[in-house]
Amino acid sequence: MKRLFVLLPVVFIVACNTTLLNDPIAPDTSWQHTTLENGLNVHIRNQKGAPVSIRLLVHTGSIDEDKDQKGYAHFLEHMAFNGSDNFPKNDVIKLFGDAGLNFGQHLNAFTYHDWTFYKLDLPDNSHLPHALDWFKDISTGLTLSPDAVNAEKGVVLGELRRQEASKGSINFKAHMALAEDAYEGNVNVLGSRESITNISTERLQDYYQANYTPNRTELVISGDIDKANIETLIRSTFGRWTNQENTNRNSQLAQFNPEPLTLTTADSEFPSFTLIFKPEQNALTEGVHFEQYANQVMLANAINTRLNDRASDTQAPVQFVSSSTAYWLGLPQLTISVAFESNNRDAAMTFLAHELATLRDHGLSSLEIDAQETAFANKEQNMKENWAARDFADEKLNNLINNTQTLSQDQRTELSKRYVTLADKEYFNKQLRLLLGKKDVKPITGLAFNQALDGNTNKQVAANLKAFNDTFQAKGQRLILPDGIDAFPQPETKGDITAMVSVAPDTTKFTLSNNVTVYLRHMPDAGDTVYLYAGSQGGIASLPQTLRPAAYMSPGAYALTGLGGMSSTDFNRFMVKNKSYLEPMIDENRHGIYGEAPRESLPVLLAALHQAYQQATVDKVKFEQHKATFVANQKQFHDSLDGKSYSSFNKSIYSPSSPRYGFDPEQYQAVTVEQVKDAYQQLFQVNRGLTIVIAGNLSEDELKPLARTYLAGITFDEKAPKPKYDLGIKTSKTEIVYAFGPRGNNVEFVTVLTNSAPAKTTRDRFIGDMAGRIMTQRLLENIREEASLDYSPYSFVMWPDGATQQMFMFVSNVSLLKREQAKDRIGQVVDSLGDGITEQEFSSTVAQLSQALKDGLLLPKEQARMMFDYVLYGSDPLAVINPDSMLEAITKEELESYMAGFVSKNAIRYEITNLPSAN
C-alpha cells in the first residue's frame, strides 16, 4: 500500500531540544560484574538474609536459526528440563520441587527472537551448588538423546496448538508483523507444526553448539551470597566451557518500518486503530537518557488520561482508548490505540485525530502536568522499596536484554526529583509537540474479524487514513481546563473505636462504633505506600436475580459519574494529584473497594472511601453512556467462539438461578438506572459486616484518628442477614460435547467433580490448594512427560468462600487425532484421587505451598489482599502472617480424605469435550 500517513506538525518546532539533565549516570554499584577468561559475563548482587535468585541469559533465539531449524531455539529450551550430564530425564524438576520450588513460578524458561533465559528462585543459598551445576549443564551438557527429543515433540506441538488458538488476536499479528520488519530470520519462536514434527536431533545439536557459547551468555545472581565464595564456585563450574569457532550471530538491531499495516482482529475483539511511534535505543547511561525515558513515560500517561477524560466528556463512540509505553523487540515504544464498533470507525478515528491535534497545538494544563509529574516522581522514588532478590534479578535480566544500564534506587530518586523540578509547563508541552510532530509513526488498522482484505478494503483503509491525517493537520480546539481542584469533602459525622485486640505483634484488630471491623497490618519496612481492601460478604449471589445484571454494570456507571461532587474527570485528576487509587469491586460472593495511597495521602483515600459508601450517585446520562459500551462489549464476547464456549460450559454445569449461569446481552440492555441504584444500595449501603484491612508502614496511633474520622462515621440503612451462596450446580452426572473451541487441531477436555462443602475453615484453604497442586503434578507426569499429549494440563479446586458446594476441575488441551488416548489417561489421573498420596507427594507439596506463600510475606499489597480474603469469612489472620504454622498442622491422612471425597458416591462428575468449531 502506498504510504499515506504522515504526522506533520502544524506549528513551527525549534530543532534544538533543550536538555535538562546533562551529567553521566554511574552504574548501580550494588551489582558486581566479572567477565571470565572464556567470555562468560557474571553479575552478582548481595542482599543479606534474602532468598537467592539466578538467571541464565543466552543472547540467542529464533533469528539465529537456519532455514531448516525453525523453532529449534525454543525446543532446546524445553530440552534443558529433559536430561543433562548431572540431571537425567527431568530430575531437575523433582529436585527443586522437593525443595519447595513451583515449576512455572520459581523454575521456568523463556525464548524470544534474540534471547533465551532460564530462571531459578531458591528459598536460600544452600542449593546454589546444584543450581549452578544445572545452569552449567544447560550451557554445555544437555543430553539431547533422540528418545527424549522425540518424546518432547508432542509437548511443543501442544504449546504450538495453544498459540494457534490465540494467534488470531491483533496484538499477536501486529507483533509478528513488527518482528518481520525488524529482523531477518525466523520470527515465530515456536516454529511450525511441520518443523517440530520433523525435528532433527543432529541439527538441534548443531544449533546448540553454535549458539550456546560463553561469550554470548550472562549469569545473574541476586540474594544472600558471599561474593568471593560464589566467584570461586562459578569459575570451577563454568571455567572449562569454551567458545566454538563459528560464533557469528545472525541477529541485528531491530529496524522500524513506518509503512501502514492492515490486519484483522479476532472474533472477540473490536475493530481498532493504533499508532506506533518509532522507538529509540536508550542505554540510560547519561542524564539526558533518563530525561528521554521520563518524557516518554509521562507523555504516554498524560495522553492516556486526557483521551479517556475526553471520551467520557464528549461521549465519544469508542469502546476504549489508550496510550502506553513498553519494550517491544528490545526497544521502548509508545503506542496510542482506539477501539470501536465497526459502524463507528469514522467517528472514532476523527475523535482521536481531533484530540491529538488539540494536545499538539494547545498542550496540557498545569493541573494535568502537575498530576503526572507527581505520579512519576512517586513511582520512581518508591520503585524498589519492597523488592525481593528475584525483583533485582529480573531487573538486571531485562536491562541486559534491552542493553540498558541498571540504576540504583538513589539514582532514580535523585534524577526524578531533578527532572520534575526543572520540567515546567513550557518544557513539557514542547516535548508533547515534538512527539506528535514525529514523522516515523506506523498506523495499524484493525478490521473486523470477518472483513475481507481485498482491493475495496484497501481503498477504504486509505480513505480512513487520509481523513485521519486531514483532521490531525487541522488546528486543534482550545479547551477550557481547570488549573486546580478544590479539596475533597469531609465526613459530616464521626464515630469511635470501641475495642482493640492485638492479633499478632504487628497486627491489630479494631472494632468501630458502627460495627465496622478494621485490621491493621503494621509493616515498618513496607515503604511509603499503604494498601487497603474494604468489603463485605454478599456480592452478586446475595442479590435477587433481577438485579444481578445491574450489579455487574454498577461499578462502571458510578465511576463514570464521579464522586464527592466532582465529575469523573476531575475526581481522577484529584486522585492522580494525590498519588492515590480507588477501585470498586463486585464479585460473586463479596463486594467492596480496593485502594492505595502514600502515607501522606491516606486521608484523601479514606475520604473517598467514605463518600463511596455514603454519597455515591449515578447520573442517568452517564449510565446510558456506560451501558452502550458495556452492552457492546458483552455482545462482542457473546458472539465470539470464546463467548459461546464459556456460555455452553456455564449452562451445562449450572442451573439458571446460579450466579454463574450468565446473562445474554439483551438482559443487560434491559437494565435501568433505577436497578443500578437499587443494586448498589443493597450492596454498599446495607450493613453486611463491612471489614477493612490496611497494610503498610502505619502505626496504631496514626490510624486511630483516621479510623474515627473516616471509617467509624459510615452509616447503613439496615442490617442484612448472613448471605447464602449457592453455586447452583446441576445434580446429574453427564457427558457434554460442544464445538466452540478454537479452529484447528485443538480439543479441550474438562473434567469437573462436584461435592458438597461444609463451612470453610482456614485449614480448608490450604488443603484445597495442596490437592490441586498434587493433581496438577500427576497430570503433568501422565499427560505431558509420559505420553507427550499436552503442553500444560492443570487442575485446581474451586471452593468460593461461603459457598455450599465445591468443584475439582481438570483441564487439558490435546490433539484432535489423539483425543481418545488423552481422554483415557485423564480419566486415570482423575480416578487416582481416591488412591491416596505418597509421602514424597505430601512433603513436596507442603514445601511448595510454603514457599509460594512466603513470597508475599514482605509485600504489603499481598498481605492486605490475603488477610482481607481470610478475615472476611472468619479465617485465622495468623495463617497469613505465619502460614507454616497452619501447614505444619495438616496431616497426610486428612488431605487424602479430602481428595477421596470427590470420587465418593455422593460426588457428581461432568465430562466436557470442547471440539474445534465448525463455524
SULLIN-V527430 format. One record per run of one state. SS is the DSSP state (A for helix, B for strand, O for the rest). FROM is the first residue (numbers start at 1). TO is the last residue. If there is no record, write none. Layout:
# SULLIN-V527430
ss:SS from:FROM to:TO
ss:SS from:FROM to:TO
This chain:
# SULLIN-V527430
ss:O from:1 to:23
ss:B from:24 to:24
ss:O from:25 to:31
ss:B from:32 to:35
ss:O from:36 to:40
ss:B from:41 to:46
ss:O from:47 to:51
ss:B from:52 to:58
ss:O from:59 to:61
ss:A from:62 to:64
ss:O from:65 to:71
ss:A from:72 to:79
ss:O from:80 to:83
ss:B from:84 to:84
ss:O from:85 to:90
ss:A from:91 to:98
ss:O from:99 to:102
ss:B from:103 to:103
ss:O from:104 to:106
ss:B from:107 to:111
ss:O from:112 to:115
ss:B from:116 to:122
ss:O from:123 to:124
ss:A from:125 to:140
ss:O from:141 to:141
ss:B from:142 to:142
ss:O from:143 to:145
ss:A from:146 to:166
ss:O from:167 to:169
ss:A from:170 to:182
ss:O from:183 to:192
ss:A from:193 to:197
ss:O from:198 to:200
ss:A from:201 to:211
ss:O from:212 to:213
ss:A from:214 to:216
ss:B from:217 to:223
ss:O from:224 to:226
ss:A from:227 to:238
ss:O from:239 to:260
ss:B from:261 to:264
ss:O from:265 to:270
ss:B from:271 to:277
ss:O from:278 to:285
ss:B from:286 to:286
ss:A from:287 to:314
ss:O from:315 to:319
ss:B from:320 to:328
ss:O from:329 to:330
ss:B from:331 to:340
ss:O from:341 to:341
ss:A from:342 to:362
ss:O from:363 to:365
ss:A from:366 to:381
ss:O from:382 to:388
ss:A from:389 to:402
ss:O from:403 to:408
ss:A from:409 to:422
ss:O from:423 to:424
ss:A from:425 to:436
ss:O from:437 to:440
ss:B from:441 to:447
ss:O from:448 to:454
ss:A from:455 to:473
ss:O from:474 to:496
ss:B from:497 to:504
ss:O from:505 to:506
ss:B from:507 to:512
ss:O from:513 to:516
ss:B from:517 to:522
ss:O from:523 to:528
ss:B from:529 to:537
ss:O from:538 to:539
ss:A from:540 to:542
ss:O from:543 to:544
ss:A from:545 to:561
ss:O from:562 to:562
ss:B from:563 to:563
ss:O from:564 to:565
ss:B from:566 to:566
ss:O from:567 to:567
ss:A from:568 to:577
ss:O from:578 to:580
ss:B from:581 to:586
ss:O from:587 to:589
ss:B from:590 to:598
ss:A from:599 to:614
ss:O from:615 to:619
ss:A from:620 to:638
ss:O from:639 to:640
ss:A from:641 to:653
ss:B from:654 to:654
ss:O from:655 to:664
ss:A from:665 to:669
ss:O from:670 to:672
ss:A from:673 to:684
ss:O from:685 to:686
ss:B from:687 to:687
ss:O from:688 to:690
ss:B from:691 to:696
ss:O from:697 to:699
ss:A from:700 to:711
ss:O from:712 to:718
ss:B from:719 to:719
ss:O from:720 to:724
ss:B from:725 to:725
ss:O from:726 to:728
ss:B from:729 to:729
ss:O from:730 to:733
ss:B from:734 to:741
ss:O from:742 to:745
ss:B from:746 to:756
ss:O from:757 to:761
ss:A from:762 to:786
ss:O from:787 to:793
ss:B from:794 to:798
ss:O from:799 to:802
ss:B from:803 to:803
ss:O from:804 to:804
ss:B from:805 to:815
ss:A from:816 to:835
ss:O from:836 to:838
ss:A from:839 to:854
ss:O from:855 to:859
ss:A from:860 to:872
ss:O from:873 to:877
ss:A from:878 to:881
ss:O from:882 to:882
ss:A from:883 to:887
ss:O from:888 to:891
ss:A from:892 to:903
ss:O from:904 to:907
ss:B from:908 to:916
ss:O from:917 to:919
